[in-house]
């Protein structure tokens, strides 16, 4: 009968084991969500551990250590990093990674092109200045790629058919340019056509300037059976092929498949979110005291979707939260002149700090006061985004053919609470966090709504200065997009020139424990906030 659970627990050895389990230090989970590109398991996680734990003596202490082990899933590709106790605290940190890159494998170039064509149709006006410049470089290049592909296909077809020289002037120009125009209009609408017309005008001017002793017709590029035109088209396509091999499918392809709403992409998107939801649910099944989600680049968009999906799944389980200490104040804060401020009125710095501290204090009250079993429903105290493309949500997450349509569509998504904001949007009949069913007494009945998560979870966003070169083209401020209670922190570039700093939020040249951390690493440590300090 020694195999019976009750017998073992009753024995002295079993009792000692139970006592030892109860004495285990409190644990905080950090869930790392990597960004786009050919990511390898644990690369981002190891860098984050080094930045916020190994090289931070204020947290790790002089005798710090950490080790790898496997969680319940037994996934040998994704071990968990567990630390020794935090300096001066009986507390441990566990670092987990939400690895999703494998779900995006096999992205086709056509998927990237279709997404880029959507950018052309939306226009450039809602974009930040550095991205506008990129738009005006990328769109002519896309048009040139179409023109080059059309010319080479037609030229090759005539060679295969043995009809070389069959198209006499002006048809050797009219056929490829007409077909190019049709394709550009079909894929990029009038904006693409405008760029094509501008390119044609430039080619005409160049032909007039360099026609030499020949005719104007012979000097124009884009003619079938013309060696110069074929070489120019081949050069454009070779350049495009090189870009596709280097980053279009492997890097931009991840964003294209996640953002574009085609049936095949939605299947992949759901798989990524399901993976994230399982990871987040598994952390809530463990005995952690809090969960910190740190997400980089496209990973921040994925993490945002995972958080809102998991919250909408569990928020109803809180039940009736009326009377919870601190809820009423948070539900209507801030109040100016006796009335809660409207949704379009930004928080002051002091109000933002108060909001974030109140939400952090309110969460354990909700967990304690629930008249339900022990399992915690929501432990995510902090959401930290690094170089987040959510800065461009008005453009990337909205539908429309111009700036006004994009703005109206995004505003409607916020008003419908499809996209949770920080703080949650205020409703005059209800609050920022709660609603009362029709006919019920608000003093007695209140439920947390599906977009209330950032009333309890602090959101901090780090970004380098903007710029296509020596900056971060992708990241930017979020407070003006998804809520003024988001704490935006612009971190300085490392003290050397670089092509892009998008992947440097947890990296630096000299990461030794005794070396002073650069300011962007210090800001990262403060944002992750392993010691759970209140906001000041």
C-alpha positions in Angstrom: 0.0 0.0 0.0 3.1 2.3 -0.1 1.9 3.6 -3.5 -1.1 5.3 -2.1 -0.7 9.1 -2.1 -2.2 9.5 1.3 0.2 7.0 2.8 3.3 8.8 1.5 2.1 12.1 2.7 1.4 10.8 6.1 5.0 9.4 6.5 7.7 11.5 8.1 9.6 11.7 4.8 6.4 12.6 2.9 5.6 15.3 5.5 9.1 16.7 5.2 8.7 16.8 1.4 5.4 18.7 1.7 7.0 21.1 4.1 10.0 21.7 1.8 7.6 22.3 -1.1 5.8 24.9 0.9 9.1 26.7 1.8 9.9 27.1 -1.9 10.7 30.8 -2.7 8.1 32.8 -4.5 8.5 32.9 -8.2 8.0 35.5 -10.9 7.6 34.3 -14.6 9.0 36.4 -17.4 7.5 35.4 -20.8 9.7 36.5 -23.7 8.1 36.9 -27.2 10.7 37.2 -30.0 10.4 39.3 -33.1 10.5 38.7 -36.9 13.2 37.0 -38.9 15.0 33.7 -38.8 14.8 33.5 -35.1 16.5 30.6 -33.3 15.0 29.2 -30.0 16.4 30.9 -26.9 18.4 33.5 -28.7 16.2 36.4 -27.5 15.6 34.8 -24.2 19.4 34.4 -23.5 20.0 38.0 -24.4 17.2 39.1 -22.1 18.5 37.0 -19.2 21.9 38.5 -19.6 20.5 42.1 -19.8 18.1 42.1 -16.8 19.6 39.4 -14.6 23.2 38.2 -15.1 24.7 41.7 -15.5 22.5 43.5 -13.0 24.0 43.2 -9.6 21.1 45.1 -8.0 18.9 42.1 -8.8 21.1 39.1 -9.1 23.6 39.8 -6.3 27.3 38.7 -6.0 26.5 34.9 -5.9 23.9 34.8 -8.6 23.4 31.8 -10.7 20.9 30.4 -13.2 20.3 27.1 -14.9 18.2 25.5 -17.6 15.5 22.9 -17.1 12.4 21.6 -18.9 8.9 22.5 -18.0 5.9 20.1 -18.0 5.7 20.0 -21.8 9.2 18.5 -22.0 10.1 20.6 -25.0 13.9 20.1 -25.3 14.1 23.0 -27.8 12.7 25.5 -25.3 14.0 24.9 -21.8 13.2 27.3 -19.0 15.8 29.5 -17.3 15.5 29.6 -13.5 17.5 31.9 -11.4 18.9 31.7 -7.9 17.1 33.9 -5.4 16.9 37.6 -6.0 19.4 39.7 -4.0 17.9 40.4 -0.6 14.7 38.6 -1.4 13.4 35.1 -1.0 12.3 35.1 -4.6 13.2 33.5 -7.9 12.7 34.4 -11.5 11.8 32.0 -14.3 12.3 33.0 -17.9 10.1 31.4 -20.6 10.1 32.0 -24.3 7.0 32.0 -26.6 8.7 30.7 -29.7 6.5 31.1 -32.8 8.9 31.4 -35.8 8.4 27.8 -36.9 4.7 28.5 -37.6 5.7 31.1 -40.2 8.1 28.8 -42.1 7.7 28.5 -45.9 6.4 32.0 -46.6 6.1 32.6 -50.3 7.3 35.7 -52.1 3.8 36.3 -53.5 2.4 36.7 -49.9 4.9 39.5 -49.3 4.1 41.2 -52.7 0.4 41.1 -52.0 0.9 42.8 -48.6 3.2 45.4 -50.1 0.6 46.1 -52.8 -1.9 46.8 -50.0 0.5 49.5 -48.7 0.6 51.2 -52.1 -3.2 51.3 -52.2 -3.4 52.8 -48.7 -1.0 55.6 -49.6 1.7 57.1 -47.5 0.0 60.0 -45.6 -0.7 58.2 -42.3 2.9 57.1 -42.1 5.8 58.6 -40.0 8.2 60.7 -42.0 11.0 58.1 -42.2 8.5 55.6 -43.5 7.1 58.0 -46.0 10.6 58.3 -47.5 10.8 54.5 -47.7 7.4 54.3 -49.3 8.5 56.7 -52.1 11.5 54.5 -52.7 9.8 51.1 -52.5 6.8 51.9 -54.7 8.8 52.9 -57.8 10.9 49.8 -57.3 7.8 47.6 -57.2 6.6 49.1 -60.4 10.0 48.6 -62.0 9.9 45.0 -60.9 6.6 44.5 -62.6 7.8 46.2 -65.8 11.0 44.2 -65.8 9.1 40.9 -65.3 6.6 41.7 -68.1 9.4 42.6 -70.5 11.5 39.5 -69.8 8.5 37.2 -70.1 7.4 38.7 -73.4 11.0 38.6 -74.8 11.5 35.0 -73.7 8.1 34.0 -75.2 9.1 35.4 -78.6 12.4 33.7 -78.5 10.8 30.3 -77.6 8.3 30.8 -80.4 11.0 31.8 -82.9 9.3 35.1 -83.5 12.2 37.4 -82.6 11.7 40.7 -84.3 8.1 40.0 -85.0 6.9 43.2 -83.1 7.9 46.2 -85.2 7.8 49.7 -83.9 5.7 51.0 -82.2 4.4 47.7 -81.0 7.7 46.7 -79.4 7.0 49.5 -76.9 3.2 49.5 -76.8 2.7 45.8 -75.9 5.0 45.6 -72.8 4.0 49.1 -71.5 0.3 48.4 -72.0 0.5 45.0 -70.2 2.6 46.6 -67.4 -0.1 49.3 -67.0 -2.9 46.8 -66.7 -1.0 44.8 -64.0 0.0 47.9 -62.0 -3.6 49.2 -62.0 -4.9 45.7 -60.9 -2.4 45.4 -58.1 -1.8 49.0 -56.9 -4.7 51.0 -58.3 -4.3 54.7 -59.1 -1.3 55.3 -56.8 0.7 52.7 -58.7 -0.5 54.1 -62.0 0.7 57.6 -61.0 4.1 56.2 -60.1 4.2 54.3 -63.5 3.4 57.5 -65.4 6.1 59.4 -63.5 8.6 56.7 -64.3 7.6 56.7 -68.0 8.1 60.5 -68.1 11.6 60.1 -66.6 12.5 57.5 -69.2 11.3 59.7 -72.0 13.4 62.6 -70.7 16.4 60.3 -70.4 15.8 59.0 -73.9 15.6 62.5 -75.3 18.8 63.5 -73.5 20.9 60.4 -74.5 19.4 59.5 -77.9 22.7 60.4 -79.6 22.5 60.0 -83.3 19.7 57.5 -83.1 16.0 58.0 -83.1 14.0 58.8 -79.9 12.2 55.4 -80.2 15.4 53.4 -80.1 16.6 55.2 -77.0 13.6 54.4 -74.8 14.1 51.4 -72.4 11.3 48.8 -72.2 11.3 47.6 -75.8 11.0 44.0 -76.8 14.1 42.6 -78.6 16.3 45.4 -77.3 19.5 44.3 -75.6 19.8 47.3 -73.3 16.2 46.9 -72.2 16.7 43.2 -71.5 19.9 43.8 -69.5 18.2 46.6 -67.5 15.2 44.4 -66.7 17.4 41.5 -65.7 19.4 43.7 -63.4 16.2 44.9 -61.7 15.0 41.3 -61.2 18.4 40.1 -59.9 18.3 42.9 -57.3 14.8 41.9 -56.3 15.8 38.2 -56.1 18.7 39.1 -53.8 16.4 41.2 -51.6 13.9 38.3 -51.5 16.6 35.9 -50.4 18.1 38.2 -47.8 15.0 39.6 -46.0 11.7 39.8 -48.0 10.5 36.3 -47.3 12.4 35.5 -44.1 11.9 38.8 -42.3 9.1 40.9 -43.9 7.3 37.7 -44.7 6.5 37.1 -41.0 4.7 40.5 -40.8 3.0 40.0 -44.2 1.5 36.7 -43.1 0.4 37.9 -39.7 -1.1 41.2 -40.8 -2.7 40.4 -44.1 -6.3 39.0 -43.8 -6.2 36.1 -46.3 -7.7 32.7 -45.4 -4.2 31.0 -45.4 -2.7 33.7 -43.2 -5.6 33.6 -40.8 -5.0 29.9 -40.2 -1.3 30.7 -39.4 -2.3 33.6 -37.2 -4.7 31.5 -35.2 -2.0 28.9 -34.7 0.4 31.5 -33.3 -2.3 32.9 -31.0 -3.3 29.4 -29.8 0.4 28.7 -29.0 0.6 31.9 -27.0 -2.7 31.2 -25.2 -1.5 27.8 -24.1 1.8 29.3 -22.9 0.0 32.0 -20.9 -2.5 29.5 -19.5 0.3 27.1 -18.4 2.0 30.0 -16.5 -1.3 30.6 -14.7 -1.4 27.0 -13.7 1.9 27.2 -11.9 2.5 28.8 -8.5 3.8 32.2 -9.8 3.1 35.4 -7.9 3.1 37.5 -11.1 3.8 37.2 -14.9 5.8 39.8 -16.9 5.4 39.7 -20.7 8.3 41.2 -22.7 7.8 41.3 -26.4 9.9 42.6 -29.3 8.9 43.8 -32.7 6.2 41.7 -34.3 6.2 39.7 -31.2 4.7 42.6 -29.4 1.7 42.5 -31.8 1.4 38.8 -31.2 1.7 39.2 -27.4 -1.0 42.0 -27.5 -3.4 39.7 -29.4 -2.6 36.8 -27.0 -3.2 38.9 -23.9 -6.5 40.3 -25.2 -7.7 36.9 -26.2 -6.7 35.2 -22.9 -8.2 38.1 -20.9 -11.5 37.9 -22.8 -11.6 34.2 -22.0 -11.1 34.6 -18.3 -12.6 38.0 -17.4 -16.1 36.7 -17.0 -14.9 34.2 -14.4 -14.2 37.0 -12.0 -17.9 37.2 -11.6 -19.6 40.1 -9.8 -16.7 42.4 -8.7 -18.9 45.2 -7.2 -17.5 46.4 -3.9 -13.9 45.3 -4.5 -11.7 47.8 -2.7 -10.1 50.2 -5.1 -12.3 49.3 -8.0 -14.6 52.3 -8.0 -11.7 54.8 -8.0 -9.9 53.0 -10.8 -13.2 52.7 -12.8 -13.7 56.4 -13.0 -10.1 57.8 -12.6 -9.0 60.4 -13.4 -11.6 62.9 -12.3 -11.4 66.5 -13.1 -13.9 69.1 -12.0 -15.9 66.2 -10.5 -16.3 64.3 -13.7 -14.2 61.5 -15.3 -12.1 62.7 -18.1 -13.1 61.7 -21.7 -11.5 59.2 -23.8 -9.6 61.7 -26.0 -8.1 63.6 -23.0 -4.6 62.4 -22.4 -3.4 61.6 -18.9 -0.8 63.8 -17.3 2.4 62.2 -16.1 1.2 62.2 -12.5 -2.2 60.7 -13.5 -0.4 58.0 -15.5 1.7 57.0 -12.5 -1.3 57.0 -10.3 -3.3 54.9 -12.7 -0.6 52.3 -13.1 0.0 52.0 -9.3 -3.7 51.7 -8.6 -4.1 48.9 -11.2 -1.2 47.0 -9.7 -2.7 47.3 -6.2 -6.2 46.4 -7.5 -5.3 43.1 -9.2 -4.6 41.1 -5.9 -7.8 42.5 -4.5 -9.8 41.1 -7.3 -8.0 37.7 -7.0 -8.5 37.6 -3.2 -12.1 38.7 -3.2 -13.3 36.2 -5.8 -15.6 33.6 -4.3 -14.1 30.9 -6.6 -11.4 28.2 -6.4 -7.8 28.9 -5.8 -6.5 29.1 -9.4 -5.5 32.7 -10.2 -7.2 34.1 -13.3 -4.9 36.9 -14.3 -1.3 37.4 -13.1 0.1 39.6 -15.9 1.2 42.7 -14.0 3.4 44.1 -16.7 3.5 44.2 -20.5 6.8 45.5 -21.9 7.1 46.2 -25.7 10.3 46.8 -27.5 10.5 48.4 -30.9 6.8 47.7 -31.4 5.0 48.1 -34.8 1.9 48.9 -32.8 3.2 52.4 -33.2 1.8 52.2 -36.7 -1.5 50.5 -35.8 -3.5 53.3 -37.5 -2.0 52.1 -40.7 -1.2 48.4 -40.3 -4.3 47.4 -38.2 -6.9 49.5 -40.1 -8.6 49.1 -43.5 -9.1 51.9 -46.0 -8.0 53.4 -49.2 -6.9 56.8 -47.8 -5.9 58.6 -44.6 -9.5 59.5 -43.7 -10.8 56.0 -44.2 -7.9 54.5 -42.2 -8.5 56.9 -39.3 -12.2 56.3 -39.2 -11.8 52.5 -39.3 -9.2 52.5 -36.5 -11.4 54.9 -34.4 -14.3 52.5 -34.8 -12.2 49.6 -33.6 -11.3 51.5 -30.5 -14.8 52.6 -29.9 -16.0 49.0 -30.2 -13.3 47.9 -27.8 -12.0 45.5 -30.4 -8.5 46.8 -29.7 -8.0 47.2 -25.9 -6.4 50.5 -24.9 -4.4 51.7 -21.9 -6.4 53.0 -20.1 -9.5 51.2 -21.2 -12.0 53.5 -22.9 -14.5 55.2 -20.6 -18.2 54.6 -21.0 -20.5 57.1 -19.3 -23.1 54.5 -18.4 -20.4 52.1 -17.1 -16.8 52.6 -16.2 -13.4 52.1 -17.7 -13.1 48.5 -16.4 -16.6 47.4 -15.6 -20.2 47.3 -17.0 -23.6 46.7 -15.4 -26.2 44.7 -17.2 -29.4 46.6 -18.1 -31.8 46.8 -15.2 -29.3 45.9 -12.5 -28.1 48.2 -9.7 -24.5 49.4 -10.5 -23.8 49.6 -6.7 -24.5 45.9 -6.4 -23.6 44.4 -9.8 -20.5 45.0 -11.9 -18.5 42.8 -14.3 -15.1 43.3 -15.8 -15.5 43.8 -19.6 -13.4 42.2 -22.3 -11.1 45.2 -22.9 -10.3 46.0 -19.3 -7.0 44.2 -19.0 -4.8 47.3 -19.2 -6.6 48.7 -16.2 -4.8 46.0 -14.2 -1.7 45.4 -16.3 1.0 48.1 -16.6 2.2 48.8 -20.2 5.7 50.1 -20.8 7.0 50.8 -24.3 10.7 51.3 -25.2 11.8 52.6 -28.5 15.0 54.0 -30.1 14.8 57.3 -32.1 13.0 56.9 -35.4 15.0 56.5 -38.6 15.6 54.2 -41.5 19.3 54.4 -40.8 21.0 54.7 -37.3 17.6 54.4 -35.7 14.6 52.2 -35.4 12.3 52.2 -38.5 9.7 49.9 -36.8 9.3 51.1 -33.2 7.9 54.3 -32.0 5.6 55.9 -29.4 2.3 54.1 -28.4 0.6 56.5 -26.0 -0.9 58.6 -28.8 -2.2 55.4 -30.5 -3.4 53.0 -27.9 -3.7 55.1 -24.7 -1.9 57.8 -22.8 -1.4 55.5 -19.7 1.2 53.6 -21.7 4.6 54.7 -20.5 6.7 55.5 -23.6 10.4 55.6 -23.1 12.7 56.8 -25.9 16.1 55.2 -25.2 19.3 56.7 -26.7 21.2 54.9 -29.4 24.3 53.0 -28.4 27.5 55.1 -28.7 28.5 54.0 -32.1 27.1 54.2 -35.6 24.8 51.3 -36.8 22.6 50.6 -39.8 19.6 49.9 -37.5 19.1 49.5 -33.8 15.9 47.5 -33.9 17.4 44.4 -32.4 19.6 46.2 -29.8 17.1 46.7 -27.0 18.8 44.0 -24.8 22.3 44.1 -26.4 25.4 46.2 -25.9 29.0 46.0 -26.8 30.5 45.4 -23.3 28.0 43.3 -21.3 30.3 42.4 -18.4 28.9 42.3 -14.9 31.3 45.0 -13.6 30.8 47.3 -16.6 28.2 50.2 -16.3 25.1 49.4 -18.3 24.3 51.8 -21.1 21.1 53.8 -20.8 19.0 51.6 -23.0 19.8 48.6 -20.9 19.1 50.5 -17.7 15.7 51.5 -19.1 15.0 47.9 -20.0 15.7 46.8 -16.5 13.5 49.5 -15.1 10.7 48.5 -17.5 10.8 44.8 -16.7 10.9 45.7 -13.0 11.7 42.3 -11.6 11.5 43.8 -8.0 8.0 45.1 -8.7 8.7 48.7 -7.6 5.8 51.2 -7.7 5.8 53.8 -10.4 7.2 57.2 -9.4 
